[in-house]
Amino acid sequence: MMHTFDDEHQVRVLQGWGMTETSPLGAVARPPADATGEEMWRCRYSQGRFPASVEARLTGDDGGFLPHDGIGTGDVGSITPDGYLVLSDRTKDIVKSGGEWISSVDLENAVMGHPAVLEAAVIGVPDTKWDERPLVAVVLSEGSTTTIDELREYLSDKVAAWQLPDNWTVIDEVPKTSVGKFDTKRLRADYHDGNLDVTRV
């Protein structure tokens, strides 16, 4: 989207990140003034640097602090050596399948790249063999049609074979929180209560 606005409208999109708890600004993805090309885009793709009013740190599963060295911190995020925050997933929505982590965000974005898909949300559901497997809830664009087989084929060169979702459901709308984020808690409850028509492939 940022490339499209740059190329077609000469409008620079400035990405920011924050939470209610940061009131609300947490980081701004403004590249250094002398950054160009790939370096400039690397900065703009991130969630940004922290302003003077924000102190940030990374913690591991054991609660210990981790270095700001750009190394991934367990499929959630990292801080680059030059101070840019890069978020890669939501902790509660990572799917752990057969001991391997599957990024729900990466799967959602890949599925939403299909022209027939308006929205897609991914949750982990129990699996007797792998402990957990991804379930993709798909909302089709108005007037569009596709099949689960077509969507899996579309994903086949975008994610590793072991990440291809086994469980699919087509819904009218992804439930949202009061601030418009995907409400995966409600989606899990709908699955648990048997309110989703799930196709397993």
ChimeraX commands (.cxc) that place a marker at each C-alpha (Angstrom):
marker #1 position 0.00,0.00,0.00 radius 0.5
marker #1 position 2.82,2.39,0.83 radius 0.5
marker #1 position 4.42,1.74,-2.57 radius 0.5
marker #1 position 1.10,2.38,-4.34 radius 0.5
marker #1 position 0.57,5.70,-2.56 radius 0.5
marker #1 position 4.16,6.72,-3.34 radius 0.5
marker #1 position 4.09,5.70,-7.00 radius 0.5
marker #1 position 0.55,6.60,-8.03 radius 0.5
marker #1 position -0.34,9.53,-5.77 radius 0.5
marker #1 position 3.01,10.93,-4.60 radius 0.5
marker #1 position 1.77,10.60,-1.01 radius 0.5
marker #1 position 4.16,9.30,1.65 radius 0.5
marker #1 position 2.49,7.08,4.23 radius 0.5
marker #1 position 4.09,7.36,7.66 radius 0.5
marker #1 position 3.54,4.24,9.72 radius 0.5
marker #1 position 3.18,4.39,13.48 radius 0.5
marker #1 position 2.55,1.88,16.25 radius 0.5
marker #1 position 1.08,2.21,19.68 radius 0.5
marker #1 position -1.34,0.95,22.30 radius 0.5
marker #1 position -3.90,2.51,24.59 radius 0.5
marker #1 position -1.32,2.05,27.35 radius 0.5
marker #1 position 1.21,4.23,25.48 radius 0.5
marker #1 position -1.39,7.05,25.16 radius 0.5
marker #1 position -1.26,6.00,22.26 radius 0.5
marker #1 position 2.03,6.60,20.39 radius 0.5
marker #1 position 4.71,3.93,20.85 radius 0.5
marker #1 position 6.88,4.23,17.74 radius 0.5
marker #1 position 7.05,6.10,14.42 radius 0.5
marker #1 position 8.62,4.64,11.25 radius 0.5
marker #1 position 10.41,7.74,10.03 radius 0.5
marker #1 position 13.65,6.77,8.22 radius 0.5
marker #1 position 16.85,8.76,8.70 radius 0.5
marker #1 position 17.05,11.80,6.42 radius 0.5
marker #1 position 19.91,10.32,4.39 radius 0.5
marker #1 position 18.34,6.85,3.94 radius 0.5
marker #1 position 17.49,5.85,0.37 radius 0.5
marker #1 position 16.42,2.76,-1.57 radius 0.5
marker #1 position 16.23,-0.52,0.36 radius 0.5
marker #1 position 17.52,1.08,3.56 radius 0.5
marker #1 position 14.74,3.67,3.48 radius 0.5
marker #1 position 12.08,1.00,2.86 radius 0.5
marker #1 position 13.49,-1.22,5.63 radius 0.5
marker #1 position 12.83,1.59,8.08 radius 0.5
marker #1 position 9.38,2.35,6.68 radius 0.5
marker #1 position 8.31,-1.32,6.80 radius 0.5
marker #1 position 9.07,-1.47,10.52 radius 0.5
marker #1 position 6.84,-0.16,13.30 radius 0.5
marker #1 position 9.40,2.58,13.86 radius 0.5
marker #1 position 11.69,4.12,16.45 radius 0.5
marker #1 position 10.60,5.00,19.96 radius 0.5
marker #1 position 10.11,8.69,20.82 radius 0.5
marker #1 position 11.92,10.22,23.76 radius 0.5
marker #1 position 8.92,9.62,26.05 radius 0.5
marker #1 position 8.95,5.83,25.49 radius 0.5
marker #1 position 11.39,3.39,27.09 radius 0.5
marker #1 position 11.30,-0.05,25.43 radius 0.5
marker #1 position 12.78,-3.43,26.25 radius 0.5
marker #1 position 12.47,-7.00,25.01 radius 0.5
marker #1 position 11.92,-9.90,27.36 radius 0.5
marker #1 position 12.20,-13.65,26.77 radius 0.5
marker #1 position 9.97,-16.44,28.02 radius 0.5
marker #1 position 11.91,-16.51,31.29 radius 0.5
marker #1 position 11.38,-12.78,31.87 radius 0.5
marker #1 position 15.02,-11.93,31.22 radius 0.5
marker #1 position 15.94,-8.94,29.08 radius 0.5
marker #1 position 17.09,-9.53,25.50 radius 0.5
marker #1 position 19.52,-7.42,23.43 radius 0.5
marker #1 position 18.48,-4.87,20.80 radius 0.5
marker #1 position 20.46,-6.69,18.14 radius 0.5
marker #1 position 17.89,-7.42,15.44 radius 0.5
marker #1 position 17.72,-11.12,16.31 radius 0.5
marker #1 position 14.21,-12.53,16.40 radius 0.5
marker #1 position 12.76,-13.01,19.87 radius 0.5
marker #1 position 10.52,-16.05,19.57 radius 0.5
marker #1 position 8.25,-15.21,16.61 radius 0.5
marker #1 position 6.91,-12.04,18.21 radius 0.5
marker #1 position 9.28,-9.22,17.35 radius 0.5
marker #1 position 12.69,-7.65,17.56 radius 0.5
marker #1 position 14.45,-4.32,17.85 radius 0.5
marker #1 position 17.10,-3.65,15.22 radius 0.5
marker #1 position 20.57,-2.40,16.20 radius 0.5
marker #1 position 19.58,1.09,15.01 radius 0.5
marker #1 position 16.47,1.10,17.20 radius 0.5
marker #1 position 13.58,0.15,14.90 radius 0.5
marker #1 position 10.80,-2.02,16.31 radius 0.5
marker #1 position 9.79,-4.91,14.00 radius 0.5
marker #1 position 6.71,-6.89,15.04 radius 0.5
marker #1 position 6.15,-10.27,13.40 radius 0.5
marker #1 position 3.14,-11.79,15.17 radius 0.5
marker #1 position 0.77,-11.73,18.13 radius 0.5
marker #1 position 1.92,-14.02,20.95 radius 0.5
marker #1 position -1.52,-15.48,21.65 radius 0.5
marker #1 position -2.20,-16.14,17.95 radius 0.5
marker #1 position 0.94,-18.06,17.01 radius 0.5
marker #1 position 0.04,-21.64,16.09 radius 0.5
marker #1 position 2.35,-24.30,17.52 radius 0.5
marker #1 position 2.09,-27.34,15.25 radius 0.5
marker #1 position 4.25,-30.40,15.85 radius 0.5
marker #1 position 6.73,-28.29,17.80 radius 0.5
marker #1 position 7.05,-25.70,15.01 radius 0.5
marker #1 position 5.68,-22.17,15.08 radius 0.5
marker #1 position 3.28,-20.96,12.36 radius 0.5
marker #1 position 2.69,-17.22,12.10 radius 0.5
marker #1 position -1.01,-16.41,12.00 radius 0.5
marker #1 position -0.23,-12.94,10.64 radius 0.5
marker #1 position 1.81,-14.33,7.74 radius 0.5
marker #1 position -0.97,-16.79,6.85 radius 0.5
marker #1 position -3.66,-14.10,7.09 radius 0.5
marker #1 position -1.72,-11.78,4.81 radius 0.5
marker #1 position -1.02,-14.57,2.31 radius 0.5
marker #1 position -4.68,-15.61,2.13 radius 0.5
marker #1 position -5.85,-12.00,1.82 radius 0.5
marker #1 position -3.62,-11.65,-1.24 radius 0.5
marker #1 position -6.11,-13.80,-3.17 radius 0.5
marker #1 position -8.38,-11.56,-5.27 radius 0.5
marker #1 position -11.57,-13.28,-4.05 radius 0.5
marker #1 position -10.76,-12.78,-0.36 radius 0.5
marker #1 position -11.84,-9.68,1.54 radius 0.5
marker #1 position -10.69,-10.76,5.01 radius 0.5
marker #1 position -9.01,-13.77,6.60 radius 0.5
marker #1 position -8.34,-14.59,10.23 radius 0.5
marker #1 position -6.24,-17.52,11.48 radius 0.5
marker #1 position -6.51,-19.32,14.81 radius 0.5
marker #1 position -4.98,-22.53,16.12 radius 0.5
marker #1 position -7.33,-25.45,16.73 radius 0.5
marker #1 position -6.60,-28.78,18.50 radius 0.5
marker #1 position -5.18,-31.61,16.41 radius 0.5
marker #1 position -4.64,-35.19,17.63 radius 0.5
marker #1 position -1.44,-35.66,15.62 radius 0.5
marker #1 position 0.18,-32.22,15.63 radius 0.5
marker #1 position -1.32,-30.77,18.86 radius 0.5
marker #1 position -2.50,-27.72,16.94 radius 0.5
marker #1 position -3.19,-26.78,13.31 radius 0.5
marker #1 position -4.28,-23.50,11.72 radius 0.5
marker #1 position -7.93,-22.79,10.95 radius 0.5
marker #1 position -8.51,-20.07,8.34 radius 0.5
marker #1 position -11.76,-18.11,8.54 radius 0.5
marker #1 position -12.34,-16.49,5.14 radius 0.5
marker #1 position -14.65,-13.65,4.14 radius 0.5
marker #1 position -15.13,-13.49,0.38 radius 0.5
marker #1 position -15.37,-10.19,-1.49 radius 0.5
marker #1 position -18.87,-9.29,-2.64 radius 0.5
marker #1 position -19.74,-11.21,-5.80 radius 0.5
marker #1 position -16.61,-13.37,-5.62 radius 0.5
marker #1 position -16.42,-17.15,-5.53 radius 0.5
marker #1 position -13.60,-19.59,-4.94 radius 0.5
marker #1 position -13.03,-23.00,-3.38 radius 0.5
marker #1 position -10.90,-24.26,-0.52 radius 0.5
marker #1 position -8.82,-26.25,-3.01 radius 0.5
marker #1 position -8.19,-23.09,-5.04 radius 0.5
marker #1 position -7.15,-21.17,-1.93 radius 0.5
marker #1 position -4.77,-23.95,-0.85 radius 0.5
marker #1 position -3.28,-24.03,-4.35 radius 0.5
marker #1 position -2.86,-20.25,-4.22 radius 0.5
marker #1 position -0.94,-20.60,-0.93 radius 0.5
marker #1 position 1.22,-23.50,-2.11 radius 0.5
marker #1 position 4.09,-21.31,-3.32 radius 0.5
marker #1 position 3.70,-18.68,-0.59 radius 0.5
marker #1 position 4.14,-20.74,2.57 radius 0.5
marker #1 position 5.98,-23.93,3.48 radius 0.5
marker #1 position 4.03,-27.12,2.76 radius 0.5
marker #1 position 3.76,-27.99,6.47 radius 0.5
marker #1 position 2.17,-24.59,7.13 radius 0.5
marker #1 position -0.67,-25.09,4.62 radius 0.5
marker #1 position -3.89,-24.93,6.64 radius 0.5
marker #1 position -5.94,-28.10,7.02 radius 0.5
marker #1 position -9.05,-26.38,8.38 radius 0.5
marker #1 position -11.12,-23.75,6.59 radius 0.5
marker #1 position -14.38,-21.95,7.16 radius 0.5
marker #1 position -16.17,-19.30,5.11 radius 0.5
marker #1 position -17.91,-16.69,7.24 radius 0.5
marker #1 position -19.84,-13.47,6.58 radius 0.5
marker #1 position -17.55,-11.26,8.65 radius 0.5
marker #1 position -14.54,-11.65,10.91 radius 0.5
marker #1 position -15.61,-10.61,14.43 radius 0.5
marker #1 position -13.97,-7.36,15.54 radius 0.5
marker #1 position -13.06,-5.79,18.85 radius 0.5
marker #1 position -14.32,-2.33,19.84 radius 0.5
marker #1 position -11.27,-0.81,18.14 radius 0.5
marker #1 position -11.71,-2.77,14.90 radius 0.5
marker #1 position -9.08,-5.50,15.41 radius 0.5
marker #1 position -9.80,-9.14,14.61 radius 0.5
marker #1 position -11.42,-10.68,17.69 radius 0.5
marker #1 position -9.74,-14.08,17.62 radius 0.5
marker #1 position -11.06,-14.81,21.12 radius 0.5
marker #1 position -14.62,-14.73,19.77 radius 0.5
marker #1 position -13.57,-16.76,16.74 radius 0.5
marker #1 position -12.10,-19.43,19.04 radius 0.5
marker #1 position -15.30,-19.46,21.06 radius 0.5
marker #1 position -17.36,-19.90,17.88 radius 0.5
marker #1 position -15.16,-22.85,16.93 radius 0.5
marker #1 position -15.35,-24.38,20.40 radius 0.5
marker #1 position -19.16,-23.99,20.47 radius 0.5
marker #1 position -19.55,-25.60,17.06 radius 0.5
marker #1 position -20.84,-22.43,15.41 radius 0.5
marker #1 position -18.44,-22.64,12.44 radius 0.5
marker #1 position -18.94,-24.87,9.41 radius 0.5
marker #1 position -15.38,-26.20,9.14 radius 0.5
marker #1 position -14.00,-28.03,6.09 radius 0.5
marker #1 position -10.96,-30.22,6.81 radius 0.5
marker #1 position -8.72,-31.10,3.86 radius 0.5
marker link #1:1,2 radius 0.2
marker link #1:2,3 radius 0.2
marker link #1:3,4 radius 0.2
marker link #1:4,5 radius 0.2
marker link #1:5,6 radius 0.2
marker link #1:6,7 radius 0.2
marker link #1:7,8 radius 0.2
marker link #1:8,9 radius 0.2
marker link #1:9,10 radius 0.2
marker link #1:10,11 radius 0.2
marker link #1:11,12 radius 0.2
marker link #1:12,13 radius 0.2
marker link #1:13,14 radius 0.2
marker link #1:14,15 radius 0.2
marker link #1:15,16 radius 0.2
marker link #1:16,17 radius 0.2
marker link #1:17,18 radius 0.2
marker link #1:18,19 radius 0.2
marker link #1:19,20 radius 0.2
marker link #1:20,21 radius 0.2
marker link #1:21,22 radius 0.2
marker link #1:22,23 radius 0.2
marker link #1:23,24 radius 0.2
marker link #1:24,25 radius 0.2
marker link #1:25,26 radius 0.2
marker link #1:26,27 radius 0.2
marker link #1:27,28 radius 0.2
marker link #1:28,29 radius 0.2
marker link #1:29,30 radius 0.2
marker link #1:30,31 radius 0.2
marker link #1:31,32 radius 0.2
marker link #1:32,33 radius 0.2
marker link #1:33,34 radius 0.2
marker link #1:34,35 radius 0.2
marker link #1:35,36 radius 0.2
marker link #1:36,37 radius 0.2
marker link #1:37,38 radius 0.2
marker link #1:38,39 radius 0.2
marker link #1:39,40 radius 0.2
marker link #1:40,41 radius 0.2
marker link #1:41,42 radius 0.2
marker link #1:42,43 radius 0.2
marker link #1:43,44 radius 0.2
marker link #1:44,45 radius 0.2
marker link #1:45,46 radius 0.2
marker link #1:46,47 radius 0.2
marker link #1:47,48 radius 0.2
marker link #1:48,49 radius 0.2
marker link #1:49,50 radius 0.2
marker link #1:50,51 radius 0.2
marker link #1:51,52 radius 0.2
marker link #1:52,53 radius 0.2
marker link #1:53,54 radius 0.2
marker link #1:54,55 radius 0.2
marker link #1:55,56 radius 0.2
marker link #1:56,57 radius 0.2
marker link #1:57,58 radius 0.2
marker link #1:58,59 radius 0.2
marker link #1:59,60 radius 0.2
marker link #1:60,61 radius 0.2
marker link #1:61,62 radius 0.2
marker link #1:62,63 radius 0.2
marker link #1:63,64 radius 0.2
marker link #1:64,65 radius 0.2
marker link #1:65,66 radius 0.2
marker link #1:66,67 radius 0.2
marker link #1:67,68 radius 0.2
marker link #1:68,69 radius 0.2
marker link #1:69,70 radius 0.2
marker link #1:70,71 radius 0.2
marker link #1:71,72 radius 0.2
marker link #1:72,73 radius 0.2
marker link #1:73,74 radius 0.2
marker link #1:74,75 radius 0.2
marker link #1:75,76 radius 0.2
marker link #1:76,77 radius 0.2
marker link #1:77,78 radius 0.2
marker link #1:78,79 radius 0.2
marker link #1:79,80 radius 0.2
marker link #1:80,81 radius 0.2
marker link #1:81,82 radius 0.2
marker link #1:82,83 radius 0.2
marker link #1:83,84 radius 0.2
marker link #1:84,85 radius 0.2
marker link #1:85,86 radius 0.2
marker link #1:86,87 radius 0.2
marker link #1:87,88 radius 0.2
marker link #1:88,89 radius 0.2
marker link #1:89,90 radius 0.2
marker link #1:90,91 radius 0.2
marker link #1:91,92 radius 0.2
marker link #1:92,93 radius 0.2
marker link #1:93,94 radius 0.2
marker link #1:94,95 radius 0.2
marker link #1:95,96 radius 0.2
marker link #1:96,97 radius 0.2
marker link #1:97,98 radius 0.2
marker link #1:98,99 radius 0.2
marker link #1:99,100 radius 0.2
marker link #1:100,101 radius 0.2
marker link #1:101,102 radius 0.2
marker link #1:102,103 radius 0.2
marker link #1:103,104 radius 0.2
marker link #1:104,105 radius 0.2
marker link #1:105,106 radius 0.2
marker link #1:106,107 radius 0.2
marker link #1:107,108 radius 0.2
marker link #1:108,109 radius 0.2
marker link #1:109,110 radius 0.2
marker link #1:110,111 radius 0.2
marker link #1:111,112 radius 0.2
marker link #1:112,113 radius 0.2
marker link #1:113,114 radius 0.2
marker link #1:114,115 radius 0.2
marker link #1:115,116 radius 0.2
marker link #1:116,117 radius 0.2
marker link #1:117,118 radius 0.2
marker link #1:118,119 radius 0.2
marker link #1:119,120 radius 0.2
marker link #1:120,121 radius 0.2
marker link #1:121,122 radius 0.2
marker link #1:122,123 radius 0.2
marker link #1:123,124 radius 0.2
marker link #1:124,125 radius 0.2
marker link #1:125,126 radius 0.2
marker link #1:126,127 radius 0.2
marker link #1:127,128 radius 0.2
marker link #1:128,129 radius 0.2
marker link #1:129,130 radius 0.2
marker link #1:130,131 radius 0.2
marker link #1:131,132 radius 0.2
marker link #1:132,133 radius 0.2
marker link #1:133,134 radius 0.2
marker link #1:134,135 radius 0.2
marker link #1:135,136 radius 0.2
marker link #1:136,137 radius 0.2
marker link #1:137,138 radius 0.2
marker link #1:138,139 radius 0.2
marker link #1:139,140 radius 0.2
marker link #1:140,141 radius 0.2
marker link #1:141,142 radius 0.2
marker link #1:142,143 radius 0.2
marker link #1:143,144 radius 0.2
marker link #1:144,145 radius 0.2
marker link #1:145,146 radius 0.2
marker link #1:146,147 radius 0.2
marker link #1:147,148 radius 0.2
marker link #1:148,149 radius 0.2
marker link #1:149,150 radius 0.2
marker link #1:150,151 radius 0.2
marker link #1:151,152 radius 0.2
marker link #1:152,153 radius 0.2
marker link #1:153,154 radius 0.2
marker link #1:154,155 radius 0.2
marker link #1:155,156 radius 0.2
marker link #1:156,157 radius 0.2
marker link #1:157,158 radius 0.2
marker link #1:158,159 radius 0.2
marker link #1:159,160 radius 0.2
marker link #1:160,161 radius 0.2
marker link #1:161,162 radius 0.2
marker link #1:162,163 radius 0.2
marker link #1:163,164 radius 0.2
marker link #1:164,165 radius 0.2
marker link #1:165,166 radius 0.2
marker link #1:166,167 radius 0.2
marker link #1:167,168 radius 0.2
marker link #1:168,169 radius 0.2
marker link #1:169,170 radius 0.2
marker link #1:170,171 radius 0.2
marker link #1:171,172 radius 0.2
marker link #1:172,173 radius 0.2
marker link #1:173,174 radius 0.2
marker link #1:174,175 radius 0.2
marker link #1:175,176 radius 0.2
marker link #1:176,177 radius 0.2
marker link #1:177,178 radius 0.2
marker link #1:178,179 radius 0.2
marker link #1:179,180 radius 0.2
marker link #1:180,181 radius 0.2
marker link #1:181,182 radius 0.2
marker link #1:182,183 radius 0.2
marker link #1:183,184 radius 0.2
marker link #1:184,185 radius 0.2
marker link #1:185,186 radius 0.2
marker link #1:186,187 radius 0.2
marker link #1:187,188 radius 0.2
marker link #1:188,189 radius 0.2
marker link #1:189,190 radius 0.2
marker link #1:190,191 radius 0.2
marker link #1:191,192 radius 0.2
marker link #1:192,193 radius 0.2
marker link #1:193,194 radius 0.2
marker link #1:194,195 radius 0.2
marker link #1:195,196 radius 0.2
marker link #1:196,197 radius 0.2
marker link #1:197,198 radius 0.2
marker link #1:198,199 radius 0.2
marker link #1:199,200 radius 0.2
marker link #1:200,201 radius 0.2
view
